[in-house]
Amino acid sequence: MKTKNSHIIKNLVTAIVVTLFFSCNNDFNEVQKVGVLQNQPIGEAEHIDLKYTELKEDTVRLVANLLSPKMLDYSNRNFPFNEFPIGIELKIYDENNNKTTITSNYAIVYKETDIIDLRDDVRIITSENDTLFTEQLYYNQKLEWLFTNESFLFKRSIGPLHGVLLDSDKEFKNFQMLEMGGDFQIDN
């Protein structure tokens, strides 16, 4: 009787050890996968057409429209962001429904800082048809402020401006430039 019970206990212990061994092995494989998954996007979207609206006095107003062929969602990172590897077109509308269009061949939106990093053939076309051209531009969504350390060309109705650094409000009313050149209008 004692040998039969010891046989059952040995079989039970062996079954538990084997189960633990295989479950630990599976957990280790899962841990290895987590390292790989953290470098991969948590989501992917194609043919994006996002509309941002505002409700004011029972009227819905279109504020912005984001178009992009592809978005990668890296919200699984310590510093989460969305990447637009094929570029974006962003249409922004003011209170009078005037449109400003921003395009770039690549963009990253950092969620925690609300900074948008636009790269490669960046263009901003205002409602007055003034156009800014540069290779990289940052936009702070909270402050509604844009800046670049890259060279830029700003074609305006009163004449073009060019320089190496631009720091400006979103309407180009209050801006600073370095190494600037171009046509200037001076008020008396």
MDTraj code that builds the backbone (N, CA, C; nanometers):
import mdtraj as md
import numpy as np

residues = "MET LYS THR LYS ASN SER HIS ILE ILE LYS ASN LEU VAL THR ALA ILE VAL VAL THR LEU PHE PHE SER CYS ASN ASN ASP PHE ASN GLU VAL GLN LYS VAL GLY VAL LEU GLN ASN GLN PRO ILE GLY GLU ALA GLU HIS ILE ASP LEU LYS TYR THR GLU LEU LYS GLU ASP THR VAL ARG LEU VAL ALA ASN LEU LEU SER PRO LYS MET LEU ASP TYR SER ASN ARG ASN PHE PRO PHE ASN GLU PHE PRO ILE GLY ILE GLU LEU LYS ILE TYR ASP GLU ASN ASN ASN LYS THR THR ILE THR SER ASN TYR ALA ILE VAL TYR LYS GLU THR ASP ILE ILE ASP LEU ARG ASP ASP VAL ARG ILE ILE THR SER GLU ASN ASP THR LEU PHE THR GLU GLN LEU TYR TYR ASN GLN LYS LEU GLU TRP LEU PHE THR ASN GLU SER PHE LEU PHE LYS ARG SER ILE GLY PRO LEU HIS GLY VAL LEU LEU ASP SER ASP LYS GLU PHE LYS ASN PHE GLN MET LEU GLU MET GLY GLY ASP PHE GLN ILE ASP ASN".split()
xyz = np.array([
    [0.0812, -0.1180, 0.0000],
    [0.0000, 0.0000, 0.0000],
    [0.0862, 0.1251, 0.0000],
    [0.1971, 0.1173, 0.0750],
    [0.2845, 0.2312, 0.0829],
    [0.3516, 0.2568, -0.0517],
    [0.3864, 0.1532, -0.1199],
    [0.4502, 0.1705, -0.2503],
    [0.3533, 0.2243, -0.3536],
    [0.2257, 0.1859, -0.3407],
    [0.1264, 0.2361, -0.4349],
    [0.1055, 0.3872, -0.4141],
    [0.0969, 0.4332, -0.2885],
    [0.0810, 0.5761, -0.2588],
    [0.2052, 0.6539, -0.3002],
    [0.3210, 0.6011, -0.2773],
    [0.4437, 0.6715, -0.3148],
    [0.4547, 0.6811, -0.4668],
    [0.4054, 0.5773, -0.5354],
    [0.4026, 0.5780, -0.6825],
    [0.3092, 0.6888, -0.7334],
    [0.1931, 0.7028, -0.6691],
    [0.0961, 0.8065, -0.7072],
    [0.1537, 0.9442, -0.6796],
    [0.2197, 0.9613, -0.5665],
    [0.2792, 1.0899, -0.5301],
    [0.3908, 1.1252, -0.6286],
    [0.4756, 1.0268, -0.6643],
    [0.5829, 1.0517, -0.7610],
    [0.5254, 1.0935, -0.8963],
    [0.4219, 1.0243, -0.9399],
    [0.3587, 1.0588, -1.0676],
    [0.2971, 1.1988, -1.0635],
    [0.2355, 1.2319, -0.9498],
    [0.1753, 1.3636, -0.9345],
    [0.2812, 1.4729, -0.9335],
    [0.3886, 1.4523, -0.8599],
    [0.4987, 1.5488, -0.8541],
    [0.5620, 1.5638, -0.9926],
    [0.5824, 1.4528, -1.0617],
    [0.6398, 1.4573, -1.1963],
    [0.5488, 1.5363, -1.2905],
    [0.4195, 1.5143, -1.2817],
    [0.3252, 1.5868, -1.3672],
    [0.3292, 1.7366, -1.3386],
    [0.3377, 1.7730, -1.2111],
    [0.3431, 1.9152, -1.1736],
    [0.4727, 1.9784, -1.2230],
    [0.5845, 1.9096, -1.2040],
    [0.7147, 1.9624, -1.2485],
    [0.7160, 1.9804, -1.3998],
    [0.6682, 1.8820, -1.4736],
    [0.6640, 1.8918, -1.6199],
    [0.5750, 2.0085, -1.6623],
    [0.4599, 2.0230, -1.5964],
    [0.3692, 2.1333, -1.6282],
    [0.4358, 2.2677, -1.6017],
    [0.5018, 2.2795, -1.4863],
    [0.5716, 2.4039, -1.4540],
    [0.6837, 2.4318, -1.5532],
    [0.7565, 2.3274, -1.5920],
    [0.8663, 2.3438, -1.6866],
    [0.8147, 2.3986, -1.8195],
    [0.7093, 2.3378, -1.8704],
    [0.6561, 2.3832, -1.9998],
    [0.5899, 2.5203, -1.9884],
    [0.5248, 2.5494, -1.8768],
    [0.4620, 2.6804, -1.8626],
    [0.5690, 2.7882, -1.8475],
    [0.6784, 2.7591, -1.7794],
    [0.7881, 2.8546, -1.7694],
    [0.8514, 2.8764, -1.9050],
    [0.8662, 2.7714, -1.9813],
    [0.9219, 2.7824, -2.1153],
    [0.8337, 2.8712, -2.2021],
    [0.7024, 2.8527, -2.1940],
    [0.6100, 2.9356, -2.2705],
    [0.6164, 3.0802, -2.2243],
    [0.6255, 3.1038, -2.0923],
    [0.6361, 3.2393, -2.0413],
    [0.7641, 3.3054, -2.0897],
    [0.8737, 3.2314, -2.0929],
    [0.9994, 3.2869, -2.1419],
    [0.9867, 3.3268, -2.2886],
    [0.9201, 3.2430, -2.3677],
    [0.8968, 3.2785, -2.5084],
    [0.8117, 3.4040, -2.5192],
    [0.7126, 3.4178, -2.4317],
    [0.6279, 3.5374, -2.4320],
    [0.7096, 3.6606, -2.3942],
    [0.7980, 3.6462, -2.2951],
    [0.8834, 3.7580, -2.2540],
    [0.9725, 3.8003, -2.3702],
    [1.0274, 3.7039, -2.4444],
    [1.1086, 3.7377, -2.5608],
    [1.0268, 3.8135, -2.6645],
    [0.9019, 3.7730, -2.6852],
    [0.8157, 3.8385, -2.7835],
    [0.7841, 3.9819, -2.7429],
    [0.7706, 4.0085, -2.6125],
    [0.7379, 4.1428, -2.5651],
    [0.8442, 4.2415, -2.6089],
    [0.9711, 4.2043, -2.5991],
    [1.0795, 4.2916, -2.6433],
    [1.0673, 4.3274, -2.7899],
    [1.0287, 4.2311, -2.8708],
    [1.0101, 4.2555, -3.0140],
    [0.8867, 4.3405, -3.0362],
    [0.7779, 4.3108, -2.9653],
    [0.6530, 4.3831, -2.9842],
    [0.6630, 4.5291, -2.9438],
    [0.7458, 4.5608, -2.8448],
    [0.7598, 4.6996, -2.8025],
    [0.8194, 4.7858, -2.9127],
    [0.8933, 4.7262, -3.0042],
    [0.9505, 4.8019, -3.1146],
    [0.8578, 4.8074, -3.2352],
    [0.7507, 4.7341, -3.2311],
    [0.6526, 4.7318, -3.3396],
    [0.5359, 4.8241, -3.3040],
    [0.4674, 4.8776, -3.4046],
    [0.3496, 4.9587, -3.3732],
    [0.2394, 4.8730, -3.3133],
    [0.1628, 4.9327, -3.2250],
    [0.0513, 4.8616, -3.1638],
    [-0.0700, 4.8614, -3.2570],
    [-0.0690, 4.9534, -3.3528],
    [-0.1785, 4.9615, -3.4495],
    [-0.1312, 5.0219, -3.5793],
    [-0.2056, 4.9942, -3.6838],
    [-0.1729, 5.0469, -3.8159],
    [-0.3038, 5.0821, -3.8855],
    [-0.3078, 5.2004, -3.9462],
    [-0.4292, 5.2426, -4.0173],
    [-0.3903, 5.2909, -4.1566],
    [-0.4784, 5.2666, -4.2523],
    [-0.4545, 5.3096, -4.3901],
    [-0.5708, 5.3957, -4.4371],
    [-0.5395, 5.4852, -4.5309],
    [-0.6392, 5.5736, -4.5926],
    [-0.7149, 5.6536, -4.4856],
    [-0.6405, 5.7292, -4.4063],
    [-0.6979, 5.8046, -4.2954],
    [-0.7643, 5.9323, -4.3466],
    [-0.8809, 5.9599, -4.2951],
    [-0.9541, 6.0828, -4.3224],
    [-1.0226, 6.1239, -4.1918],
    [-0.9440, 6.1883, -4.1017],
    [-0.9949, 6.2278, -3.9705],
    [-1.0453, 6.3714, -3.9759],
    [-1.1625, 6.3932, -3.9229],
    [-1.2201, 6.5267, -3.9174],
    [-1.2337, 6.5675, -3.7713],
    [-1.1770, 6.6829, -3.7370],
    [-1.1875, 6.7378, -3.6027],
    [-1.2926, 6.8473, -3.6065],
    [-1.3933, 6.8347, -3.5221],
    [-1.5021, 6.9311, -3.5223],
    [-1.5150, 6.9979, -3.3867],
    [-1.5910, 7.1074, -3.3857],
    [-1.6155, 7.1831, -3.2639],
    [-1.7639, 7.2158, -3.2583],
    [-1.8253, 7.1936, -3.1447],
    [-1.9664, 7.2261, -3.1258],
    [-1.9754, 7.3620, -3.0584],
    [-2.0424, 7.4559, -3.1255],
    [-2.0553, 7.5900, -3.0715],
    [-2.1958, 7.6408, -3.1016],
    [-2.2708, 7.6694, -2.9972],
    [-2.4071, 7.7216, -3.0117],
    [-2.4908, 7.6349, -3.1063],
    [-2.4972, 7.5082, -3.0787],
    [-2.5753, 7.4105, -3.1560],
    [-2.5322, 7.3973, -3.3013],
    [-2.4112, 7.4404, -3.3330],
    [-2.3583, 7.4283, -3.4684],
    [-2.2254, 7.3531, -3.4633],
    [-2.2117, 7.2564, -3.5509],
    [-2.0863, 7.1827, -3.5602],
    [-2.0011, 7.2491, -3.6685],
    [-1.8789, 7.2830, -3.6316],
    [-1.7872, 7.3487, -3.7244],
    [-1.6657, 7.2609, -3.7457],
    [-1.6245, 7.2438, -3.8707],
    [-1.5042, 7.1683, -3.9027],
    [-1.3826, 7.2534, -3.8677],
    [-1.2968, 7.2007, -3.7805],
    [-1.1769, 7.2718, -3.7363],
    [-1.0557, 7.2261, -3.8170],
    [-1.0438, 7.0939, -3.8395],
    [-0.9293, 7.0406, -3.9124],
    [-0.9669, 6.9080, -3.9770],
    [-0.8941, 6.8771, -4.0840],
    [-0.9141, 6.7509, -4.1557],
    [-0.7757, 6.6941, -4.1865],
    [-0.7455, 6.5772, -4.1287],
    [-0.6166, 6.5117, -4.1482],
    [-0.6334, 6.3972, -4.2470],
    [-0.5538, 6.3991, -4.3530],
    [-0.5539, 6.2942, -4.4547],
    [-0.4150, 6.2321, -4.4604],
    [-0.4098, 6.0993, -4.4657],
    [-0.2820, 6.0308, -4.4763],
    [-0.3029, 5.8899, -4.5306],
    [-0.2102, 5.8437, -4.6148],
    [-0.2213, 5.7067, -4.6646],
    [-0.1972, 5.6012, -4.5569],
    [-0.1157, 5.6362, -4.4526],
    [-0.0807, 5.5345, -4.3531],
    [-0.0399, 5.5996, -4.2218],
    [-0.0854, 5.5385, -4.1106],
    [-0.0459, 5.5819, -3.9774],
    [-0.0056, 5.4600, -3.8957],
    [0.1045, 5.4728, -3.8230],
    [0.1507, 5.3690, -3.7315],
    [0.1372, 5.4222, -3.5891],
    [0.0725, 5.3454, -3.5020],
    [0.0462, 5.3866, -3.3648],
    [0.1468, 5.3202, -3.2713],
    [0.2326, 5.4025, -3.2114],
    [0.3327, 5.3548, -3.1158],
    [0.2961, 5.3999, -2.9739],
    [0.1698, 5.3888, -2.9375],
    [0.1296, 5.4290, -2.8032],
    [0.1749, 5.3279, -2.6980],
    [0.2353, 5.2177, -2.7404],
    [0.2901, 5.1183, -2.6479],
    [0.4303, 5.1544, -2.6005],
    [0.4849, 5.2637, -2.6460],
    [0.6188, 5.3080, -2.6057],
    [0.6134, 5.3928, -2.4790],
    [0.7293, 5.4089, -2.4150],
    [0.7382, 5.4957, -2.2976],
    [0.7077, 5.6404, -2.3345],
    [0.7471, 5.6821, -2.4550],
    [0.7186, 5.8155, -2.5064],
    [0.6324, 5.7964, -2.6313],
    [0.4999, 5.7849, -2.6140],
    [0.4112, 5.7439, -2.7243],
    [0.4048, 5.8448, -2.8387],
    [0.3873, 5.7917, -2.9602],
    [0.3751, 5.8773, -3.0779],
    [0.3008, 5.8045, -3.1883],
    [0.2557, 5.8820, -3.2859],
    [0.1981, 5.8288, -3.4089],
    [0.2886, 5.8706, -3.5235],
    [0.3179, 5.7768, -3.6102],
    [0.4076, 5.8029, -3.7233],
    [0.3271, 5.7954, -3.8528],
    [0.3548, 5.8893, -3.9423],
    [0.2931, 5.8929, -4.0740],
    [0.4060, 5.8783, -4.1769],
    [0.4463, 5.7551, -4.2084],
    [0.5660, 5.7325, -4.2904],
    [0.5506, 5.7730, -4.4371],
    [0.4279, 5.7887, -4.4853],
    [0.4067, 5.8255, -4.6254],
    [0.3599, 5.9702, -4.6362],
    [0.3496, 6.0405, -4.5245],
    [0.3160, 6.1820, -4.5263],
    [0.1740, 6.2123, -4.4843],
    [0.1463, 6.3435, -4.4777],
    [0.0149, 6.3911, -4.4369],
    [-0.0280, 6.5108, -4.5208],
    [-0.1561, 6.5346, -4.5178],
    [-0.2150, 6.6606, -4.5634],
    [-0.3107, 6.7014, -4.4524],
    [-0.2879, 6.8184, -4.3946],
    [-0.3695, 6.8682, -4.2853],
    [-0.4322, 6.9999, -4.3284],
    [-0.5648, 7.0046, -4.3266],
    [-0.6391, 7.1259, -4.3609],
    [-0.6952, 7.1830, -4.2312],
    [-0.6609, 7.3089, -4.2028],
    [-0.7047, 7.3743, -4.0804],
    [-0.7952, 7.4912, -4.1189],
    [-0.9097, 7.4999, -4.0506],
    [-1.0078, 7.6038, -4.0810],
    [-1.0217, 7.6983, -3.9619],
    [-1.0213, 7.8300, -3.9892],
    [-1.0408, 7.9265, -3.8815],
    [-1.1903, 7.9544, -3.8628],
    [-1.2232, 8.0499, -3.7754],
    [-1.3624, 8.0810, -3.7439],
    [-1.4408, 8.1286, -3.8661],
    [-1.3712, 8.1878, -3.9642],
    [-1.4365, 8.2368, -4.0858],
    [-1.4321, 8.1346, -4.1989],
    [-1.3944, 8.0119, -4.1664],
    [-1.3845, 7.9005, -4.2613],
    [-1.2724, 7.9191, -4.3649],
    [-1.1724, 8.0037, -4.3326],
    [-1.0546, 8.0172, -4.4172],
    [-0.9653, 7.8965, -4.3941],
    [-0.9105, 7.8416, -4.5015],
    [-0.8349, 7.7169, -4.4925],
    [-0.6851, 7.7404, -4.5058],
    [-0.6082, 7.6769, -4.4168],
    [-0.4636, 7.6663, -4.4283],
    [-0.4322, 7.5193, -4.4491],
    [-0.3476, 7.4879, -4.5485],
    [-0.3139, 7.3491, -4.5793],
    [-0.1670, 7.3243, -4.5490],
    [-0.1408, 7.2172, -4.4744],
    [-0.0043, 7.1776, -4.4392],
    [0.0202, 7.0392, -4.4976],
    [0.1304, 7.0234, -4.5708],
    [0.1666, 6.8929, -4.6261],
    [0.3124, 6.8626, -4.5953],
    [0.3420, 6.7340, -4.5828],
    [0.4797, 6.6870, -4.5695],
    [0.4831, 6.5411, -4.6122],
    [0.6020, 6.4942, -4.6472],
    [0.6168, 6.3552, -4.6908],
    [0.6356, 6.2585, -4.5741],
    [0.6526, 6.3129, -4.4520],
    [0.6726, 6.2306, -4.3326],
    [0.6320, 6.3148, -4.2121],
    [0.5724, 6.2517, -4.1114],
    [0.5340, 6.3258, -3.9913],
    [0.5287, 6.2331, -3.8707],
    [0.5538, 6.2920, -3.7543],
    [0.5395, 6.2233, -3.6262],
    [0.4632, 6.3167, -3.5327],
    [0.3637, 6.2622, -3.4621],
    [0.2892, 6.3383, -3.3625],
    [0.3199, 6.2766, -3.2267],
    [0.3830, 6.3568, -3.1396],
    [0.4167, 6.3114, -3.0054],
    [0.3009, 6.3449, -2.9117],
    [0.2403, 6.2422, -2.8527],
    [0.1174, 6.2594, -2.7752],
    [0.1380, 6.3373, -2.6462],
    [0.2462, 6.3108, -2.5737],
    [0.2655, 6.3732, -2.4431],
    [0.3003, 6.5207, -2.4524],
    [0.3706, 6.5611, -2.5567],
    [0.4134, 6.7010, -2.5696],
    [0.3286, 6.7804, -2.6673],
    [0.2422, 6.7129, -2.7438],
    [0.1607, 6.7775, -2.8483],
    [0.2466, 6.8464, -2.9538],
    [0.3655, 6.7931, -2.9765],
    [0.4537, 6.8448, -3.0818],
    [0.4347, 6.7593, -3.2066],
    [0.4228, 6.8279, -3.3205],
    [0.4174, 6.7602, -3.4492],
    [0.5490, 6.7888, -3.5203],
    [0.6169, 6.6846, -3.5644],
    [0.7432, 6.6942, -3.6369],
    [0.7143, 6.6622, -3.7837],
    [0.7197, 6.7633, -3.8688],
    [0.6946, 6.7480, -4.0118],
    [0.8286, 6.7476, -4.0837],
    [0.8463, 6.6527, -4.1768],
    [0.9757, 6.6409, -4.2456],
    [0.9568, 6.6137, -4.3938],
    [1.0561, 6.6538, -4.4696],
    [1.0678, 6.6208, -4.6114],
    [0.9601, 6.6903, -4.6944],
    [1.0001, 6.7987, -4.7583],
    [0.9125, 6.8760, -4.8466],
    [0.7894, 6.9273, -4.7732],
    [0.8141, 7.0028, -4.6653],
    [0.7067, 7.0597, -4.5854],
    [0.6571, 7.1881, -4.6535],
    [0.5253, 7.1998, -4.6638],
    [0.4628, 7.3191, -4.7228],
    [0.3440, 7.3614, -4.6380],
    [0.3353, 7.4908, -4.6161],
    [0.2177, 7.5486, -4.5519],
    [0.1637, 7.6535, -4.6472],
    [0.0393, 7.6369, -4.6872],
    [-0.0264, 7.7329, -4.7758],
    [-0.1400, 7.7965, -4.6968],
    [-0.1282, 7.9275, -4.6722],
    [-0.2289, 7.9971, -4.5932],
    [-0.3504, 8.0319, -4.6790],
    [-0.4544, 8.0812, -4.6141],
    [-0.5759, 8.1200, -4.6865],
    [-0.5498, 8.2394, -4.7790],
    [-0.4427, 8.3155, -4.7539],
    [-0.4058, 8.4279, -4.8416],
    [-0.3101, 8.3836, -4.9516],
    [-0.2865, 8.2532, -4.9642],
    [-0.1947, 8.1930, -5.0613],
    [-0.0477, 8.2230, -5.0347],
    [-0.0134, 8.2684, -4.9140],
    [0.1264, 8.2757, -4.8738],
    [0.1718, 8.1326, -4.8505],
    [0.2945, 8.0998, -4.8924],
    [0.3411, 7.9612, -4.8835],
    [0.4785, 7.9540, -4.8195],
    [0.4912, 7.8662, -4.7197],
    [0.6190, 7.8398, -4.6539],
    [0.6709, 7.7060, -4.7024],
    [0.7986, 7.7022, -4.7427],
    [0.8651, 7.5795, -4.7866],
    [0.9848, 7.5556, -4.6957],
    [0.9996, 7.4333, -4.6454],
    [1.1160, 7.3949, -4.5664],
    [1.1261, 7.2425, -4.5655],
    [1.2368, 7.1910, -4.5129],
    [1.2552, 7.0461, -4.5064],
    [1.2142, 6.9864, -4.3725],
    [1.2064, 7.0690, -4.2684],
    [1.1585, 7.0199, -4.1389],
    [1.0945, 7.1350, -4.0641],
    [0.9833, 7.1049, -3.9986],
    [0.9108, 7.2064, -3.9237],
    [0.8466, 7.1398, -3.8031],
    [0.8553, 7.2054, -3.6891],
    [0.7892, 7.1580, -3.5678],
    [0.6701, 7.2484, -3.5394],
    [0.5615, 7.1877, -3.4923],
    [0.4436, 7.2652, -3.4563],
    [0.3989, 7.2246, -3.3167],
    [0.3908, 7.3224, -3.2269],
    [0.3442, 7.3001, -3.0914],
    [0.1940, 7.3273, -3.0896],
    [0.1148, 7.2210, -3.0755],
    [-0.0308, 7.2339, -3.0817],
    [-0.0877, 7.3126, -2.9639],
    [-0.0281, 7.3000, -2.8461],
    [-0.0785, 7.3706, -2.7283],
    [-0.0594, 7.5213, -2.7429],
    [0.0599, 7.5609, -2.7847],
    [0.0917, 7.7036, -2.7973],
    [0.0547, 7.7606, -2.9339],
    [0.0164, 7.6732, -3.0276],
    [-0.0109, 7.7119, -3.1664],
    [0.1072, 7.7914, -3.2226],
    [0.2250, 7.7304, -3.2092],
    [0.3508, 7.7947, -3.2458],
    [0.4305, 7.7002, -3.3342],
    [0.4975, 7.7522, -3.4372],
    [0.5788, 7.6684, -3.5248],
    [0.7215, 7.7197, -3.5291],
    [0.8143, 7.6267, -3.5531],
    [0.9550, 7.6656, -3.5571],
    [1.0349, 7.5648, -3.6381],
    [1.1449, 7.6142, -3.6950],
    [1.2386, 7.5294, -3.7676],
    [1.3788, 7.5868, -3.7541],
    [1.4778, 7.4991, -3.7585],
    [1.6181, 7.5392, -3.7632],
    [1.6736, 7.5185, -3.9038],
    [1.5897, 7.4736, -3.9933],
    [1.6287, 7.4486, -4.1323],
    [1.6089, 7.5765, -4.2150],
    [1.6703, 7.5793, -4.3311],
    [1.6469, 7.6919, -4.4215],
    [1.5024, 7.6864, -4.4699],
    [1.4494, 7.8032, -4.5004],
    [1.3101, 7.8112, -4.5433],
    [1.2938, 7.9203, -4.6482],
    [1.1859, 7.9112, -4.7213],
    [1.1432, 8.0135, -4.8165],
    [0.9975, 8.0411, -4.7865],
    [0.9642, 8.1679, -4.7679],
    [0.8276, 8.2080, -4.7392],
    [0.7828, 8.3028, -4.8492],
    [0.7040, 8.2514, -4.9428],
    [0.6527, 8.3322, -5.0538],
    [0.5258, 8.4024, -5.0074],
    [0.5310, 8.5367, -5.0137],
    [0.4170, 8.6179, -4.9714],
    [0.3761, 8.7112, -5.0848],
    [0.2583, 8.7666, -5.0748],
    [0.2101, 8.8573, -5.1788],
    [0.2955, 8.9830, -5.1881],
    [0.3566, 9.0258, -5.0760],
    [0.4398, 9.1467, -5.0789],
    [0.5862, 9.1160, -5.1087],
    [0.6195, 8.9889, -5.1300],
    [0.7558, 8.9501, -5.1648],
    [0.8056, 8.8367, -5.0790],
    [0.9002, 8.7621, -5.1316],
    [0.9482, 8.6429, -5.0590],
    [1.0446, 8.6779, -4.9457],
    [1.0456, 8.5898, -4.8463],
    [1.1432, 8.5946, -4.7369],
    [1.2157, 8.4610, -4.7347],
    [1.3419, 8.4623, -4.6946],
    [1.4135, 8.3371, -4.6767],
    [1.5096, 8.3524, -4.5608],
    [1.5449, 8.2414, -4.5001],
    [1.6341, 8.2436, -4.3860],
    [1.6675, 8.1030, -4.3417],
    [1.7314, 8.0938, -4.2248],
    [1.7752, 7.9638, -4.1748],
    [1.6964, 7.9206, -4.0522],
    [1.6431, 8.0107, -3.9753],
    [1.5659, 7.9753, -3.8565],
    [1.4374, 8.0558, -3.8585],
    [1.3266, 7.9895, -3.8283],
    [1.1972, 8.0571, -3.8213],
    [1.1285, 8.0156, -3.6923],
    [1.0746, 8.1137, -3.6218],
    [1.0017, 8.0936, -3.4969],
    [0.8800, 8.1839, -3.5072],
    [0.7571, 8.1250, -3.5139],
    [0.6415, 8.2066, -3.5489],
    [0.5120, 8.1542, -3.4870],
    [0.4155, 8.2451, -3.4742],
    [0.2799, 8.2027, -3.4415],
    [0.2198, 8.1379, -3.5658],
    [0.1059, 8.0730, -3.5499],
    [0.0491, 7.9960, -3.6606],
    [0.0015, 8.0835, -3.7764],
    [-0.0187, 8.2125, -3.7531],
    [-0.0676, 8.3011, -3.8584],
    [0.0432, 8.3848, -3.9213],
    [0.1685, 8.3624, -3.8821],
    [0.2846, 8.4351, -3.9328],
    [0.2741, 8.5858, -3.9088],
    [0.2072, 8.6246, -3.8015],
    [0.1955, 8.7669, -3.7667],
    [0.3097, 8.8092, -3.6749],
    [0.3529, 8.7188, -3.5869],
    [0.4592, 8.7462, -3.4914],
    [0.5677, 8.6409, -3.5134],
    [0.6773, 8.6791, -3.5809],
    [0.7796, 8.5796, -3.6095],
    [0.9199, 8.6376, -3.5982],
    [1.0150, 8.5472, -3.5793],
    [1.1568, 8.5818, -3.5755],
    [1.2288, 8.4939, -3.6764],
    [1.3334, 8.5508, -3.7381],
    [1.4127, 8.4767, -3.8360],
    [1.5604, 8.5062, -3.8121],
    [1.6454, 8.4148, -3.8546],
    [1.7900, 8.4363, -3.8551],
    [1.8391, 8.4278, -3.9980],
    [1.9500, 8.4945, -4.0242],
    [2.0110, 8.4938, -4.1569],
    [1.9050, 8.5156, -4.2642],
    [1.8265, 8.6209, -4.2430],
    [1.7134, 8.6434, -4.3311],
    [1.7497, 8.7296, -4.4504],
    [1.6681, 8.7134, -4.5525],
    [1.6797, 8.7934, -4.6716],
    [1.5450, 8.7998, -4.7373],
    [1.5324, 8.8869, -4.8364],
    [1.4062, 8.8944, -4.9087],
    [1.3509, 9.0349, -4.9131],
    [1.2262, 9.0471, -4.9472],
    [1.1583, 9.1756, -4.9583],
    [1.0846, 9.2040, -4.8289],
    [1.1071, 9.3231, -4.7743],
    [1.0442, 9.3608, -4.6474],
    [0.9591, 9.4844, -4.6671],
    [0.8493, 9.4909, -4.5950],
    [0.7642, 9.6074, -4.5951],
    [0.7813, 9.6749, -4.4599],
    [0.8174, 9.8025, -4.4622],
    [0.8419, 9.8773, -4.3381],
    [0.7298, 9.9789, -4.3197],
    [0.6675, 9.9767, -4.2013],
    [0.5627, 10.0720, -4.1710],
    [0.6258, 10.2026, -4.1228],
    [0.5686, 10.3168, -4.1654],
    [0.6188, 10.4501, -4.1224],
    [0.5588, 10.4905, -3.9910],
])
top = md.Topology()
chain = top.add_chain()
for i, resn in enumerate(residues, 1):
    res = top.add_residue(resn, chain, resSeq=i)
    for name in ("N", "CA", "C"):
        top.add_atom(name, md.element.get_by_symbol(name[0]), res)
traj = md.Trajectory(xyz[None], top)
